[in-house]
Amino acid sequence: MGCGNSKVLPEASKKGYVSVVQSLVAFSKAHNDDDDEPKKRLGKKRGPWSSTGVKNHQPPSNSQQLTLRDGRPQDKVAKYKDKFDPRVTARYDIKALIGCGSFSRVVRVEHRATRQPFAIKMMEVEAPEGREVCASELAVLQRVSHANVIQLIEVFQFPQRVYMVLELATGGELLDRVVSRGHFTERDATQALRMVLAGVGYLHNLGIVHRDLKPENLLYYHPGADSRLLVTDFGLATFGGRGMRSEVSDVSKRGDQTGAEQLWSLRTTCGTPEYIAPEVLLRRPYSCAVDMWSLGVVAYIVLSGSMPFEDDNRTRLYKSIVRGKYSFHGDPWPSVSNLAKDFIQRLLALDSATRLTADEAIRHSWVVTMAASSSMRNLHRSISRNLRQRASHSSSRCPSSTTSSSDANSMGLGKLMLLEKKQSSIMAEHLD
């Protein structure tokens, strides 16, 4: 990630505000009465492992709950709190601002009746871009229900704003957990990746493409060792792209051109640069296989603390991605098993048709055996050192990083960066 790396957002659709949030005034996924008890969710904020974006720390104490993390006084938070619709504050007590950005503000809240903590993501929907992001994210979240996917609790919709109530994870980011453990092996990596693959496989079977999978968007539900890992941040997610190889093959055999177009209809260039699949950069039709490429990048980072594709120059970065130019050089790769490297290589396949699907990846020998054939060498020191070096490099490149270009994810903890205005027009030229 680092300074200067922007999330590339899809262009706003001309269809306007989709019907999923047109007539909703106070929709609840599981409750209709204000006195009903919502599902019990526990949570706290998380902190990004890179040097940019919103800086998140531990949940504030009672005496600090109405103070922003940057030290601004309570009256600033109180003023912000006043922006919430009274029908929302009648049900939830606003505790602390978690993150803010272009289209949304996210706060930690407590249900007034049960005192259970949640996150509320308030989306501004007057602007077309805000409406599109909100509608897309809400359409996905209302559809999903899986142990390894962030859960939507209820929604309040008003003309200018939409409030999404979400479960709040307490266990921190994937890489935070890796660093804090003090001991990390390939077996630990497979345990985490199995949960991520289960969630991603569920999404893909519903025809949902996440399009922004990265460590910051993978959160543990609670601090315990037995915590489930959640896929979060559906701001760029979309329906479509169910281009599994078997489906494409079946369509091809039938000669069903309409079906083929539906399976491979995604074309929008979006995502976080270091994690974007080559077919997206080349502006070719793509499918849910783009998520599997991103998971290959995630697996590489989890095992090494470094990134397979990284360059301060965006043009060189894109070229290395479309060429699949990465290596297993440097510490700790000599101590990482061949099965683990095979797993990564089969996810970072340039040909998306040969890339592992989520169902295939979770059945890969390295994952199934939980790295039983690998050494039990502790990779923690090498991973932590590489992460520190990378963070230091990022900090030296942009010492004045702020939250001005960030937006909260569905947990209020990710970064939704501003669109690079000339990105799509110069992409092909960069890759020549």
Buried (B, 14 or more C-beta within 10 A) or exposed (E): BBBBBBBBBBEBBEEEBBEBBEEBEBBBBEBEEEEBEBBEBBBBBBBBBBBBBBBBEEBBEEEEBBBBBEEEEEEBBEEBBEEBBEEBBEBBBBBBBBBBBBBBBBBBBBBBEBEBBBBBBBBBBEEBBBBBBBBBBBBBBBBBEBEBBBBBBBBBBBEEBBBBBBBBBBBBBBBBBBBEBEEBBBEBBBBBBBBBBBBBBBBBEBBBBBBBBBBBBBBBBBBEEEBBBBBBBBBBBBBBBBBBBEBBEBBEEEEEEEBBEBBBBBEBBBBBBBBBBBBBBBBEBBBBBBBBBBBBBBBBBBBBBBBBBBBEEBBBBBBBBBEBEBEBEEBBBEBBBEBBBEBBBBBBBBEBEEBBBBBBBBEBEBBEEBBBEBEEBBBBBBBBBBBEEBBEBBBEBBEEBEBEBBBBBBBBBBBBBBBBEEBBEEBEEBBE
